[in-house]
Every structure is written in C-alpha cells, then in structure tokens.
C-alpha cells in the first residue's frame, strides 16, 4: 500500500470516527461497525427491490 492509499484509509477512518460520534480517541471497531451497517443497508435494499444481486455483486437500480 502506498502513502496515498494509506492517507485515504486514514481519512476514511477519521470520517467514520466523526460519523459515529466518537469522542474518546478510540478508533477500534470503527471498520467493523461500518461493515455491519453497510450489510444491513444492502440487505434492506435487496429486500425492497432497489438492488438486484447478480453473480456475487450488487447491481443498483436506485440507492437512495
């Protein structure tokens, strides 16, 4: 991973830290929490028919 990619990763974790309202300086578990939230949103979108799963990937009809 190059320096640019590492910076993107750090920036995204900072974004998640703010989004989840953390204030304790602890970044532990942010990525896992994000993964769980995304999977729940994707499941809901599939059930509602907004996303169609094809061959292991999601094809978006409208994700909003």
NULUMTI-972389 format. One record per residue: residue in one letter; y, z, x of N, C-alpha, C, O in turn; chain. Coordinates in Angstrom, 2 decimals. Example, Ala and Ser with C-alpha at 12.3 -4.5 7.8 and 13.67 -1.06 7.14 Angstrom:
BEGIN
+-----+---------+---------+---------+---------+---------+---------+---------+---------+---------+---------+---------+---------+-------+
: res :     n.y :     n.z :     n.x :    ca.y :    ca.z :    ca.x :     c.y :     c.z :     c.x :     o.y :     o.z :     o.x : chain :
+-----+---------+---------+---------+---------+---------+---------+---------+---------+---------+---------+---------+---------+-------+
:   A :   -5.69 :    7.80 :   13.19 :   -4.50 :    7.80 :   12.30 :   -3.30 :    7.80 :   13.20 :   -3.32 :    8.46 :   14.24 :     A :
:   S :   -2.25 :    7.08 :   12.85 :   -1.06 :    7.14 :   13.67 :    0.03 :    7.87 :   12.90 :    1.14 :    8.04 :   13.41 :     A :
+-----+---------+---------+---------+---------+---------+---------+---------+---------+---------+---------+---------+---------+-------+
***
This chain:
BEGIN
+-----+---------+---------+---------+---------+---------+---------+---------+---------+---------+---------+---------+---------+-------+
: res :     n.y :     n.z :     n.x :    ca.y :    ca.z :    ca.x :     c.y :     c.z :     c.x :     o.y :     o.z :     o.x : chain :
+-----+---------+---------+---------+---------+---------+---------+---------+---------+---------+---------+---------+---------+-------+
:   X :   -1.17 :    0.00 :    0.86 :    0.00 :    0.00 :    0.00 :    1.23 :    0.00 :    0.90 :    1.35 :    0.82 :    1.82 :     A :
:   X :    2.15 :   -0.93 :    0.64 :    3.34 :   -0.98 :    1.48 :    4.42 :   -0.02 :    0.97 :    4.29 :    0.58 :   -0.09 :     A :
:   X :    5.47 :    0.09 :    1.74 :    6.55 :    1.03 :    1.43 :    7.19 :    0.74 :    0.08 :    7.52 :    1.67 :   -0.66 :     A :
:   X :    7.37 :   -0.54 :   -0.25 :    7.97 :   -0.91 :   -1.53 :    7.11 :   -0.44 :   -2.69 :    7.62 :    0.14 :   -3.65 :     A :
:   X :    5.79 :   -0.67 :   -2.61 :    4.87 :   -0.23 :   -3.65 :    4.84 :    1.30 :   -3.77 :    4.77 :    1.84 :   -4.87 :     A :
:   X :    4.90 :    1.97 :   -2.64 :    4.92 :    3.44 :   -2.66 :    6.18 :    3.94 :   -3.35 :    6.13 :    4.93 :   -4.08 :     A :
:   X :    7.31 :    3.27 :   -3.12 :    8.55 :    3.67 :   -3.76 :    8.49 :    3.43 :   -5.26 :    8.96 :    4.25 :   -6.04 :     A :
:   X :    7.91 :    2.29 :   -5.68 :    7.74 :    2.02 :   -7.11 :    6.89 :    3.10 :   -7.76 :    7.19 :    3.57 :   -8.86 :     A :
:   X :    5.82 :    3.49 :   -7.07 :    4.94 :    4.54 :   -7.59 :    5.69 :    5.88 :   -7.73 :    5.57 :    6.56 :   -8.75 :     A :
:   X :    6.45 :    6.23 :   -6.71 :    7.23 :    7.47 :   -6.75 :    8.28 :    7.43 :   -7.85 :    8.49 :    8.43 :   -8.55 :     A :
:   X :    8.94 :    6.28 :   -8.01 :    9.95 :    6.13 :   -9.05 :    9.33 :    6.29 :  -10.43 :    9.92 :    6.91 :  -11.32 :     A :
:   X :    8.13 :    5.74 :  -10.63 :    7.47 :    5.83 :  -11.92 :    7.07 :    7.28 :  -12.22 :    7.20 :    7.73 :  -13.35 :     A :
:   X :    6.60 :    7.99 :  -11.21 :    6.26 :    9.40 :  -11.41 :    7.51 :   10.22 :  -11.74 :    7.45 :   11.13 :  -12.56 :     A :
:   X :    8.64 :    9.88 :  -11.11 :    9.90 :   10.55 :  -11.46 :   10.26 :   10.27 :  -12.92 :   10.73 :   11.15 :  -13.64 :     A :
:   X :   10.04 :    9.03 :  -13.35 :   10.30 :    8.66 :  -14.74 :    9.42 :    9.48 :  -15.68 :    9.91 :   10.01 :  -16.68 :     A :
:   X :    8.14 :    9.58 :  -15.36 :    7.22 :   10.37 :  -16.19 :    7.61 :   11.84 :  -16.20 :    7.54 :   12.49 :  -17.25 :     A :
:   X :    8.02 :   12.36 :  -15.07 :    8.45 :   13.75 :  -14.97 :    9.58 :   14.02 :  -15.96 :    9.56 :   15.01 :  -16.68 :     A :
:   X :   10.56 :   13.12 :  -15.99 :   11.68 :   13.26 :  -16.93 :   11.23 :   13.06 :  -18.37 :   11.61 :   13.83 :  -19.26 :     A :
:   X :   10.43 :   12.02 :  -18.61 :    9.98 :   11.70 :  -19.97 :    9.22 :   12.86 :  -20.60 :    9.41 :   13.15 :  -21.78 :     A :
:   X :    8.38 :   13.50 :  -19.83 :    7.58 :   14.61 :  -20.36 :    8.32 :   15.95 :  -20.32 :    7.75 :   16.99 :  -20.65 :     A :
:   X :    9.58 :   15.91 :  -19.92 :   10.41 :   17.10 :  -19.98 :   10.05 :   18.20 :  -18.99 :   10.31 :   19.38 :  -19.24 :     A :
:   X :    9.46 :   17.83 :  -17.89 :    9.09 :   18.83 :  -16.90 :   10.34 :   19.32 :  -16.17 :   11.28 :   18.56 :  -15.92 :     A :
:   X :   10.33 :   20.59 :  -15.83 :   11.45 :   21.17 :  -15.10 :   10.98 :   22.11 :  -13.99 :   11.80 :   22.75 :  -13.33 :     A :
:   X :    9.67 :   22.21 :  -13.80 :    9.12 :   23.19 :  -12.87 :    8.86 :   22.63 :  -11.47 :    8.37 :   23.36 :  -10.61 :     A :
:   X :    9.18 :   21.36 :  -11.22 :    8.94 :   20.76 :   -9.92 :    7.51 :   20.33 :   -9.68 :    7.19 :   19.87 :   -8.59 :     A :
:   X :    6.64 :   20.48 :  -10.67 :    5.22 :   20.14 :  -10.53 :    4.93 :   18.78 :  -11.14 :    5.14 :   18.55 :  -12.33 :     A :
:   X :    4.43 :   17.88 :  -10.30 :    4.07 :   16.53 :  -10.75 :    2.57 :   16.42 :  -11.06 :    2.11 :   15.38 :  -11.52 :     A :
:   X :    1.84 :   17.47 :  -10.82 :    0.39 :   17.46 :  -11.03 :    0.07 :   17.18 :  -12.50 :    0.62 :   17.81 :  -13.40 :     A :
:   X :   -0.84 :   16.23 :  -12.71 :   -1.30 :   15.92 :  -14.05 :   -0.46 :   14.91 :  -14.81 :   -0.83 :   14.53 :  -15.92 :     A :
:   X :    0.67 :   14.46 :  -14.25 :    1.52 :   13.50 :  -14.95 :    0.80 :   12.19 :  -15.22 :    0.84 :   11.66 :  -16.33 :     A :
:   X :    0.14 :   11.65 :  -14.19 :   -0.55 :   10.37 :  -14.35 :   -1.66 :   10.49 :  -15.39 :   -1.83 :    9.59 :  -16.21 :     A :
:   X :   -2.41 :   11.58 :  -15.38 :   -3.49 :   11.79 :  -16.35 :   -2.92 :   11.90 :  -17.76 :   -3.47 :   11.33 :  -18.70 :     A :
:   X :   -1.82 :   12.64 :  -17.91 :   -1.18 :   12.77 :  -19.23 :   -0.72 :   11.41 :  -19.74 :   -0.90 :   11.09 :  -20.91 :     A :
:   X :   -0.14 :   10.61 :  -18.86 :    0.31 :    9.26 :  -19.22 :   -0.88 :    8.39 :  -19.65 :   -0.79 :    7.69 :  -20.66 :     A :
:   X :   -1.97 :    8.44 :  -18.90 :   -3.16 :    7.66 :  -19.25 :   -3.69 :    8.04 :  -20.63 :   -4.05 :    7.16 :  -21.42 :     A :
:   X :   -3.73 :    9.32 :  -20.91 :   -4.22 :    9.78 :  -22.22 :   -3.30 :    9.30 :  -23.34 :   -3.77 :    8.85 :  -24.38 :     A :
:   X :   -1.99 :    9.40 :  -23.13 :   -1.04 :    8.96 :  -24.14 :   -1.14 :    7.46 :  -24.39 :   -1.12 :    7.02 :  -25.54 :     A :
:   X :   -1.26 :    6.68 :  -23.33 :   -1.37 :    5.22 :  -23.46 :   -2.66 :    4.85 :  -24.18 :   -2.66 :    3.97 :  -25.04 :     A :
:   X :   -3.76 :    5.53 :  -23.86 :   -5.03 :    5.19 :  -24.51 :   -4.98 :    5.50 :  -26.00 :   -5.53 :    4.75 :  -26.80 :     A :
:   X :   -4.33 :    6.60 :  -26.38 :   -4.19 :    6.93 :  -27.80 :   -3.32 :    5.90 :  -28.53 :   -3.63 :    5.51 :  -29.65 :     A :
:   X :   -2.24 :    5.47 :  -27.88 :   -1.37 :    4.46 :  -28.48 :   -2.09 :    3.13 :  -28.62 :   -1.94 :    2.44 :  -29.63 :     A :
:   X :   -2.88 :    2.76 :  -27.61 :   -3.61 :    1.50 :  -27.66 :   -4.68 :    1.54 :  -28.76 :   -4.86 :    0.57 :  -29.49 :     A :
:   X :   -5.38 :    2.66 :  -28.87 :   -6.39 :    2.78 :  -29.92 :   -5.74 :    2.61 :  -31.29 :   -6.28 :    1.91 :  -32.15 :     A :
:   X :   -4.60 :    3.26 :  -31.50 :   -3.89 :    3.15 :  -32.77 :   -3.47 :    1.70 :  -33.03 :   -3.60 :    1.21 :  -34.15 :     A :
:   X :   -2.97 :    1.03 :  -32.00 :   -2.53 :   -0.37 :  -32.16 :   -3.71 :   -1.27 :  -32.50 :   -3.56 :   -2.20 :  -33.30 :     A :
:   X :   -4.88 :   -1.02 :  -31.91 :   -6.07 :   -1.82 :  -32.21 :   -6.51 :   -1.58 :  -33.65 :   -6.79 :   -2.53 :  -34.38 :     A :
:   X :   -6.56 :   -0.32 :  -34.05 :   -6.98 :    0.03 :  -35.41 :   -6.03 :   -0.58 :  -36.45 :   -6.46 :   -1.04 :  -37.50 :     A :
:   X :   -4.73 :   -0.57 :  -36.14 :   -3.73 :   -1.12 :  -37.05 :   -3.67 :   -2.64 :  -37.02 :   -2.95 :   -3.24 :  -37.81 :     A :
:   X :   -4.41 :   -3.26 :  -36.12 :   -4.45 :   -4.71 :  -36.04 :   -3.30 :   -5.33 :  -35.27 :   -3.11 :   -6.55 :  -35.32 :     A :
:   X :   -2.52 :   -4.52 :  -34.56 :   -1.41 :   -5.05 :  -33.78 :   -1.86 :   -5.58 :  -32.43 :   -1.15 :   -6.35 :  -31.79 :     A :
:   X :   -3.05 :   -5.16 :  -31.98 :   -3.61 :   -5.60 :  -30.71 :   -5.05 :   -5.97 :  -30.95 :   -5.79 :   -5.26 :  -31.63 :     A :
:   X :   -5.45 :   -7.10 :  -30.39 :   -6.82 :   -7.57 :  -30.51 :   -7.48 :   -7.47 :  -29.14 :   -6.96 :   -8.00 :  -28.16 :     A :
:   X :   -8.61 :   -6.80 :  -29.07 :   -9.33 :   -6.69 :  -27.81 :  -10.26 :   -7.88 :  -27.65 :  -11.08 :   -8.17 :  -28.52 :     A :
:   X :  -10.13 :   -8.56 :  -26.53 :  -10.95 :   -9.72 :  -26.22 :  -11.48 :   -9.59 :  -24.80 :  -10.70 :   -9.50 :  -23.86 :     A :
:   X :  -12.77 :   -9.59 :  -24.64 :  -13.41 :   -9.60 :  -23.31 :  -12.84 :   -8.54 :  -22.37 :  -12.65 :   -8.83 :  -21.19 :     A :
:   X :  -12.58 :   -7.36 :  -22.85 :  -12.14 :   -6.27 :  -21.99 :  -10.66 :   -6.19 :  -21.73 :  -10.22 :   -5.34 :  -20.94 :     A :
:   X :   -9.87 :   -7.04 :  -22.36 :   -8.42 :   -6.92 :  -22.19 :   -7.75 :   -6.97 :  -23.56 :   -8.33 :   -7.43 :  -24.54 :     A :
:   X :   -6.54 :   -6.49 :  -23.61 :   -5.79 :   -6.45 :  -24.87 :   -4.90 :   -7.66 :  -24.98 :   -4.22 :   -8.04 :  -24.03 :     A :
:   X :   -4.91 :   -8.26 :  -26.15 :   -4.02 :   -9.37 :  -26.46 :   -3.05 :   -8.88 :  -27.52 :   -3.46 :   -8.58 :  -28.64 :     A :
:   X :   -1.79 :   -8.80 :  -27.17 :   -0.79 :   -8.21 :  -28.06 :   -0.34 :   -9.20 :  -29.12 :    0.03 :  -10.34 :  -28.80 :     A :
:   X :   -0.38 :   -8.77 :  -30.38 :    0.25 :   -9.54 :  -31.46 :    1.69 :   -9.09 :  -31.55 :    2.60 :   -9.92 :  -31.63 :     A :
:   X :    1.89 :   -7.80 :  -31.55 :    3.23 :   -7.22 :  -31.58 :    3.09 :   -5.75 :  -31.24 :    2.55 :   -4.98 :  -32.04 :     A :
:   X :    3.57 :   -5.36 :  -30.10 :    3.51 :   -3.97 :  -29.67 :    4.88 :   -3.33 :  -29.83 :    5.64 :   -3.23 :  -28.87 :     A :
:   X :    5.19 :   -2.91 :  -31.02 :    6.48 :   -2.22 :  -31.22 :    6.39 :   -1.34 :  -32.42 :    7.37 :   -0.67 :  -32.76 :     A :
+-----+---------+---------+---------+---------+---------+---------+---------+---------+---------+---------+---------+---------+-------+
***
